[in-house]
Amino acid sequence: MIRTRFPLAVVLTLATFTAAGCRKDEVPPADSVAAAPAPPPAATVTTIETGKHIDANKRIVDTASTFGPRDTMFVSVVTMNATPTTTLKSIVTHESGQVVDSSTQVVAMPATTGGSSVTEFHLVKPSGWPVGAYTVEIWLDGQSAGTRTLTVRR
């Protein structure tokens, strides 16, 4: 009978590789895996009001949709979740189809994260508004957010 002896170093090396190959990779605990933060909620327009006067918070004091030719027409727009780049645009169109006013404003940041912001637009025509119906369309970051119809009567 012939016996072959393996050197001890070869036996230990094979044992090490065999043990390493059978070892399972450790999985980190679920709470240690960093989750991607949720994206912030999108800015939205929650309220569009029209009237003849506003208060110190830019909110309409007396809601109105009918105005005299020399009245100032105020539009108050409430938004939620504004960012430093959130913009509002007001486009005012006479019933004839003529755009009579257009202005853009960056929304003032709310005092609290995710809070509401109020932006005010006002329409003034010292020589007087022509009698008729007007449509005020509010755009939020390039998307239409709503319309209001105003009427000028003598």
C-alpha positions as CSV (number, residue, x, y, z in Angstrom):
1,M,0.0,0.0,0.0
2,I,1.3,3.4,-1.0
3,R,0.6,6.4,1.1
4,T,0.9,10.0,-0.1
5,R,1.4,12.7,2.4
6,F,0.3,16.2,1.7
7,P,2.3,18.8,3.2
8,L,0.6,20.6,6.1
9,A,0.7,23.9,4.3
10,V,-1.3,22.6,1.3
11,V,-3.9,21.1,3.6
12,L,-4.3,24.4,5.6
13,T,-4.6,26.4,2.3
14,L,-7.3,24.2,0.9
15,A,-9.2,24.3,4.2
16,T,-9.0,28.1,4.2
17,F,-10.3,28.5,0.6
18,T,-13.1,26.0,1.3
19,A,-14.3,27.8,4.4
20,A,-14.1,31.2,2.7
21,G,-16.2,29.9,-0.2
22,C,-18.9,28.7,2.1
23,R,-19.2,31.9,4.1
24,K,-22.3,34.0,3.5
25,D,-21.9,37.7,2.9
26,E,-23.2,39.6,5.8
27,V,-26.3,41.8,5.1
28,P,-26.3,45.1,7.0
29,P,-29.3,45.7,9.2
30,A,-32.2,47.4,7.5
31,D,-32.0,50.5,9.6
32,S,-28.4,51.1,8.7
33,V,-29.1,51.4,4.9
34,A,-29.5,55.0,4.0
35,A,-32.8,55.5,2.2
36,A,-33.1,58.2,-0.5
37,P,-35.0,61.2,0.8
38,A,-38.5,61.6,-0.5
39,P,-38.8,64.4,-3.1
40,P,-40.4,67.5,-1.8
41,P,-44.1,67.9,-2.6
42,A,-44.8,70.0,-5.7
43,A,-45.9,73.6,-5.4
44,T,-49.6,74.1,-5.9
45,V,-52.1,76.9,-6.1
46,T,-54.8,76.4,-3.4
47,T,-56.8,79.6,-3.7
48,I,-57.4,82.4,-6.2
49,E,-59.4,85.4,-4.9
50,T,-60.4,88.7,-6.5
51,G,-61.6,91.9,-4.9
52,K,-61.2,95.6,-4.5
53,H,-59.0,95.7,-1.4
54,I,-56.3,93.6,0.3
55,D,-55.0,93.4,3.8
56,A,-51.4,93.5,5.1
57,N,-51.1,89.7,4.4
58,K,-52.1,90.3,0.8
59,R,-55.4,88.5,1.2
60,I,-58.6,89.9,-0.3
61,V,-60.7,91.8,2.3
62,D,-63.9,92.1,0.2
63,T,-64.3,89.5,-2.5
64,A,-65.7,90.9,-5.7
65,S,-65.8,90.0,-9.4
66,T,-67.6,93.2,-10.6
67,F,-65.7,96.5,-10.8
68,G,-66.1,100.1,-11.9
69,P,-63.9,101.4,-14.7
70,R,-61.5,103.2,-12.3
71,D,-61.3,100.5,-9.7
72,T,-58.1,98.7,-8.9
73,M,-58.7,94.9,-9.4
74,F,-56.7,92.8,-6.9
75,V,-56.0,89.1,-7.3
76,S,-54.6,87.2,-4.3
77,V,-53.1,83.8,-5.0
78,V,-52.3,81.3,-2.2
79,T,-49.7,78.6,-2.9
80,M,-48.4,75.7,-0.9
81,N,-44.9,74.1,-1.0
82,A,-43.2,77.0,-2.8
83,T,-39.5,76.8,-3.5
84,P,-37.1,79.7,-4.1
85,T,-37.7,79.4,-7.8
86,T,-41.5,79.0,-7.8
87,T,-43.1,81.6,-10.1
88,L,-46.6,82.8,-10.7
89,K,-47.8,84.6,-13.8
90,S,-51.0,86.6,-14.2
91,I,-52.4,87.1,-17.7
92,V,-55.5,89.3,-18.1
93,T,-57.5,89.1,-21.3
94,H,-60.4,91.3,-22.4
95,E,-63.4,89.6,-23.9
96,S,-62.2,90.8,-27.3
97,G,-59.2,88.5,-26.9
98,Q,-56.7,91.3,-26.3
99,V,-54.2,90.7,-23.5
100,V,-54.4,93.9,-21.4
101,D,-52.0,92.9,-18.6
102,S,-49.3,90.3,-17.9
103,S,-46.9,90.1,-15.0
104,T,-44.7,87.5,-13.3
105,Q,-43.6,87.2,-9.7
106,V,-41.4,84.8,-7.7
107,V,-43.5,83.4,-4.9
108,A,-42.4,84.7,-1.5
109,M,-41.1,81.9,0.6
110,P,-43.3,80.9,3.6
111,A,-42.0,81.3,7.1
112,T,-42.3,77.5,7.6
113,T,-41.3,74.6,5.3
114,G,-44.3,73.4,3.4
115,G,-46.4,76.4,4.5
116,S,-48.6,78.6,2.4
117,S,-47.5,81.8,0.6
118,V,-49.7,84.6,-0.7
119,T,-48.8,86.6,-3.8
120,E,-50.8,89.6,-4.9
121,F,-51.4,91.0,-8.4
122,H,-53.2,94.3,-8.9
123,L,-54.6,95.8,-12.1
124,V,-54.8,99.6,-12.4
125,K,-55.7,101.7,-15.4
126,P,-55.8,105.4,-14.5
127,S,-57.7,106.2,-17.7
128,G,-60.3,103.6,-16.8
129,W,-61.0,100.0,-17.8
130,P,-63.2,99.5,-20.9
131,V,-66.6,97.9,-20.0
132,G,-66.8,94.2,-20.5
133,A,-65.6,90.8,-19.2
134,Y,-62.0,90.0,-18.4
135,T,-60.4,86.6,-17.7
136,V,-57.5,86.4,-15.3
137,E,-55.5,83.3,-15.8
138,I,-52.9,82.3,-13.2
139,W,-49.9,80.2,-14.2
140,L,-47.7,78.3,-11.7
141,D,-44.2,77.4,-13.0
142,G,-45.5,77.5,-16.6
143,Q,-48.7,75.4,-16.0
144,S,-52.2,76.9,-15.9
145,A,-53.4,76.9,-12.3
146,G,-56.8,78.5,-12.7
147,T,-58.9,81.3,-14.0
148,R,-61.3,84.0,-12.7
149,T,-63.7,86.1,-14.6
150,L,-64.0,89.8,-13.8
151,T,-66.6,92.2,-15.1
152,V,-66.3,96.0,-15.5
153,R,-69.5,97.9,-15.5
154,R,-70.3,101.6,-15.5
